[in-house]
């Protein structure tokens, strides 16, 4: 029986990128729908769960994507509500690649590095930054500071994460190079997760810190988020600091993405979201 993937995307056109990765993961056919909302997905879900019963349910799965993370999360809730007891299929939720990217960052940072008790500063409080914070706290990081250019926004995000995941992140502000330098002064790990084409950490800033041990950057568009880092850096040491660039992180993100898609077809009751997908990343990392 062929492996079928229902692709629900909140954007007008379902992502070509996500479909290409799905085919590379061993999916036989993709049924893609754009403009997915929590109000219009139920019939699509029923089309997947009522056409294949019993053991054959595991040959169908659902992928939820889109650039609007909040909207994709709502679609995920609607998909779960459309299931009936054991009549369900496995689901992967990865809006804007945020879950797989954050998992890749966390695993790269912890490559031969003990994060336990360390201070981490994440420069960028968007979905990738939030999920990276969640994973590193889960792994025992001593303190995680999550920042944006607005301290109020960072405080709001910290409150949301406390409510959603019962974790404590410290809000920070990155309005100036001076503010970033102050944040990094006693930090062990710095992660640039800001917008593409924006340098958040000039070389003169990270060089001031005497405590930095690891720096990672997910921005592959010049200027990079961290000056002096290269996109291909994969644990390259410079001036006593280990660096991870966007392409090195992205290559591992692709492994996680493909592995997660493939795992959907092992059973019919997996739901991979920001809280559960990290387990897949850990298994893939340990097997590498």
C-alpha positions as CSV (number, residue, x, y, z in Angstrom):
1,X,0.0,0.0,0.0
2,X,1.3,3.4,-1.0
3,X,2.4,6.0,1.6
4,X,0.1,9.0,1.3
5,X,0.8,12.4,3.0
6,X,-1.8,15.0,3.4
7,X,0.0,18.4,3.3
8,X,-2.0,21.2,5.0
9,X,-0.4,24.6,4.5
10,X,-1.8,27.9,5.9
11,X,-0.2,29.8,3.0
12,X,-2.2,30.2,-0.3
13,X,0.1,27.7,-2.0
14,X,1.5,24.6,-0.2
15,X,5.3,24.8,0.2
16,X,7.3,23.2,-2.6
17,X,10.2,22.8,-0.2
18,X,8.2,20.7,2.3
19,X,6.8,18.5,-0.5
20,X,10.3,17.9,-2.0
21,X,11.6,16.9,1.5
22,X,8.6,14.6,1.9
23,X,9.3,12.8,-1.4
24,X,12.9,12.4,-0.4
25,X,11.7,10.8,2.9
26,X,10.0,8.0,1.0
27,X,6.4,9.3,0.6
28,X,4.7,7.9,-2.5
29,X,2.2,10.7,-3.1
30,X,1.3,14.0,-1.5
31,X,-2.2,15.5,-1.4
32,X,-1.5,19.2,-0.9
33,X,-4.0,22.0,0.1
34,X,-3.1,25.7,0.7
35,X,-5.2,28.2,2.7
36,X,-5.7,25.6,5.4
37,X,-7.5,26.9,8.4
38,X,-8.9,25.3,11.6
39,X,-12.4,25.7,10.0
40,X,-11.8,23.9,6.7
41,X,-9.5,20.9,7.4
42,X,-11.9,18.5,9.0
43,X,-13.2,17.0,5.7
44,X,-9.6,16.6,4.5
45,X,-8.6,14.7,7.7
46,X,-11.7,12.5,7.4
47,X,-10.7,11.7,3.8
48,X,-7.5,10.3,5.2
49,X,-8.8,8.3,8.2
50,X,-11.9,6.8,6.7
51,X,-10.3,5.4,3.5
52,X,-7.9,3.1,5.2
53,X,-8.8,1.2,8.3
54,X,-7.0,-0.8,11.0
55,X,-3.4,-1.6,10.3
56,X,-3.5,0.3,7.0
57,X,-4.0,3.6,8.8
58,X,-0.2,3.9,9.3
59,X,0.2,4.3,5.6
60,X,-1.4,7.7,5.7
61,X,0.0,10.7,7.5
62,X,-0.5,14.5,7.8
63,X,2.0,17.3,7.5
64,X,1.1,20.8,8.7
65,X,3.1,23.8,7.5
66,X,2.9,27.4,6.6
67,X,4.7,30.7,7.4
68,X,2.1,31.7,10.0
69,X,3.1,29.7,13.1
70,X,0.1,30.6,15.2
71,X,-2.3,29.7,12.3
72,X,-0.6,26.4,11.8
73,X,-0.8,25.6,15.5
74,X,-4.6,26.2,15.3
75,X,-4.8,23.8,12.3
76,X,-3.0,21.2,14.3
77,X,-5.6,21.5,17.1
78,X,-8.4,21.1,14.5
79,X,-6.7,18.0,13.0
80,X,-6.5,16.4,16.5
81,X,-10.2,17.2,17.1
82,X,-11.1,15.5,13.8
83,X,-9.8,12.1,15.0
84,X,-12.1,9.5,16.6
85,X,-10.4,7.4,19.3
86,X,-8.0,5.0,17.6
87,X,-9.2,6.2,14.2
88,X,-6.3,8.6,13.5
89,X,-3.1,9.0,11.6
90,X,0.3,10.4,12.5
91,X,0.9,14.1,12.2
92,X,3.9,16.4,11.9
93,X,3.7,20.1,12.7
94,X,6.6,22.2,11.4
95,X,5.4,25.7,10.5
96,X,8.0,27.7,8.7
97,X,10.5,24.9,9.6
98,X,10.7,26.3,13.1
99,X,10.7,23.0,15.0
100,X,13.2,21.2,12.8
101,X,15.5,24.2,12.7
102,X,15.5,24.7,16.4
103,X,16.1,21.1,17.0
104,X,19.1,21.2,14.6
105,X,20.5,24.3,16.4
106,X,20.2,22.6,19.8
107,X,21.9,19.4,18.7
108,X,24.7,21.3,16.9
109,X,25.4,23.4,20.0
110,X,25.6,20.3,22.1
111,X,27.9,18.4,19.8
112,X,30.7,17.3,22.2
113,X,29.5,20.2,24.5
114,X,27.9,19.9,27.9
115,X,25.1,22.5,28.1
116,X,24.2,21.7,31.7
117,X,24.5,24.8,34.0
118,X,25.6,27.1,31.1
119,X,24.2,30.5,30.3
120,X,22.7,30.8,26.8
121,X,21.7,34.0,25.1
122,X,19.3,33.6,22.1
123,X,19.2,36.7,19.9
124,X,15.8,36.6,18.3
125,X,12.5,35.8,20.1
126,X,10.6,34.3,17.1
127,X,9.4,30.7,16.8
128,X,12.9,29.3,16.2
129,X,14.4,31.2,19.1
130,X,11.6,30.1,21.4
131,X,11.9,26.5,20.5
132,X,15.6,26.5,20.8
133,X,15.3,27.9,24.3
134,X,12.8,25.2,25.1
135,X,15.1,22.4,24.0
136,X,18.2,23.8,25.7
137,X,16.4,24.2,29.0
138,X,15.1,20.7,28.6
139,X,18.8,19.6,28.3
140,X,19.7,21.4,31.5
141,X,21.0,24.8,30.5
142,X,21.4,26.9,33.6
143,X,20.0,30.1,32.2
144,X,18.5,31.1,28.9
145,X,18.0,34.7,27.9
146,X,15.6,35.3,25.0
147,X,15.9,38.7,23.4
148,X,14.4,41.0,20.8
149,X,14.9,44.7,20.0
150,X,11.9,45.4,22.3
151,X,12.2,44.4,25.9
152,X,8.4,44.5,26.2
153,X,8.1,41.9,23.4
154,X,10.7,39.7,25.1
155,X,8.8,39.9,28.4
156,X,5.6,39.0,26.6
157,X,7.3,36.0,24.9
158,X,8.7,34.9,28.2
159,X,5.3,35.0,29.8
160,X,3.8,33.0,26.9
161,X,6.5,30.3,27.2
162,X,5.9,30.1,31.0
163,X,2.2,29.5,30.4
164,X,2.6,27.1,27.5
165,X,5.6,25.0,28.6
166,X,6.2,25.8,32.3
167,X,9.7,27.0,31.6
168,X,11.5,30.1,32.8
169,X,13.3,32.2,30.2
170,X,14.8,35.6,30.9
171,X,13.8,38.5,28.7
172,X,16.5,40.7,27.1
173,X,16.9,43.6,24.7
174,X,19.2,44.0,21.8
175,X,18.5,47.5,20.6
176,X,22.2,48.4,20.4
177,X,25.7,46.8,20.0
178,X,26.3,48.0,23.6
179,X,23.3,46.1,24.8
180,X,24.4,42.9,23.0
181,X,27.9,43.2,24.4
182,X,26.5,43.5,27.9
183,X,24.3,40.4,27.4
184,X,27.3,38.4,26.1
185,X,29.7,39.5,28.8
186,X,29.1,36.4,31.0
187,X,27.5,34.1,28.5
188,X,28.7,30.7,27.4
189,X,26.6,30.1,24.3
190,X,25.2,32.8,21.9
191,X,22.7,31.9,19.2
192,X,21.7,34.4,16.5
193,X,18.1,33.6,15.4
194,X,17.1,37.0,14.0
195,X,15.9,38.1,10.6
196,X,17.8,37.3,7.5
197,X,20.4,39.8,6.3
198,X,20.8,41.5,9.6
199,X,24.0,41.4,11.6
200,X,23.1,41.1,15.3
201,X,26.6,40.4,16.7
202,X,29.5,42.4,15.2
203,X,32.9,40.7,15.6
204,X,34.1,43.4,18.0
205,X,31.2,42.6,20.3
206,X,31.6,38.8,20.6
207,X,35.4,39.3,20.9
208,X,34.8,41.3,24.1
209,X,33.3,38.3,25.9
210,X,35.8,36.2,27.9
211,X,33.3,33.5,28.6
212,X,31.9,32.6,25.2
213,X,32.5,29.0,24.2
214,X,29.9,28.4,21.4
215,X,28.3,30.7,18.8
216,X,25.6,29.6,16.3
217,X,23.8,31.6,13.5
218,X,20.8,30.5,11.4
219,X,21.1,33.4,9.0
220,X,22.5,32.5,5.6
221,X,21.8,35.8,3.9
222,X,24.6,38.4,3.9
223,X,25.3,40.2,6.1
224,X,25.3,37.2,8.4
225,X,23.9,37.4,11.9
226,X,27.3,37.0,13.5
227,X,30.3,38.8,11.9
228,X,33.3,36.6,11.4
229,X,31.3,33.4,11.2
230,X,31.0,31.5,7.9
231,X,27.8,29.7,6.8
232,X,29.8,26.4,6.4
233,X,31.3,26.5,9.9
234,X,30.6,23.2,11.6
235,X,32.3,23.3,14.9
236,X,35.2,25.5,13.6
237,X,37.2,27.0,16.4
238,X,38.2,30.7,16.2
239,X,39.8,32.6,19.0
240,X,38.8,29.9,21.4
241,X,35.1,29.9,20.4
242,X,33.4,27.1,18.5
243,X,31.2,28.3,15.5
244,X,28.2,26.8,13.7
245,X,26.9,28.5,10.5
246,X,23.5,28.4,8.8
247,X,24.4,25.8,6.2
248,X,25.9,23.4,8.7
249,X,22.8,23.8,10.8
250,X,20.5,23.6,7.8
251,X,22.1,20.3,6.6
252,X,21.3,18.7,9.9
253,X,17.8,20.3,9.9
254,X,17.2,18.4,6.6
255,X,18.1,15.1,8.2
256,X,15.7,15.8,11.0
257,X,13.0,16.8,8.7
258,X,13.3,13.7,6.5
259,X,13.7,11.4,9.5
260,X,10.6,12.9,11.2
261,X,8.5,12.4,8.0
262,X,9.6,8.8,7.6
263,X,8.8,8.1,11.3
264,X,5.1,9.1,10.7
265,X,4.6,5.9,8.8
266,X,5.8,3.6,11.5
267,X,2.4,3.9,13.4
268,X,-0.8,5.8,13.2
269,X,-0.7,7.6,16.5
270,X,2.3,9.9,16.5
271,X,1.9,13.7,16.8
272,X,5.2,15.5,16.2
273,X,5.1,19.1,17.4
274,X,7.5,21.5,19.1
275,X,7.4,19.4,22.3
276,X,7.9,15.9,20.7
277,X,9.9,16.4,17.5
278,X,13.1,17.0,19.5
279,X,13.1,13.3,20.5
280,X,13.4,12.4,16.8
281,X,16.3,14.9,16.4
282,X,18.1,13.2,19.3
283,X,17.7,9.8,17.9
284,X,19.0,10.9,14.5
285,X,21.9,12.7,16.1
286,X,23.0,9.7,18.1
287,X,22.8,7.5,15.0
288,X,24.9,9.9,12.9
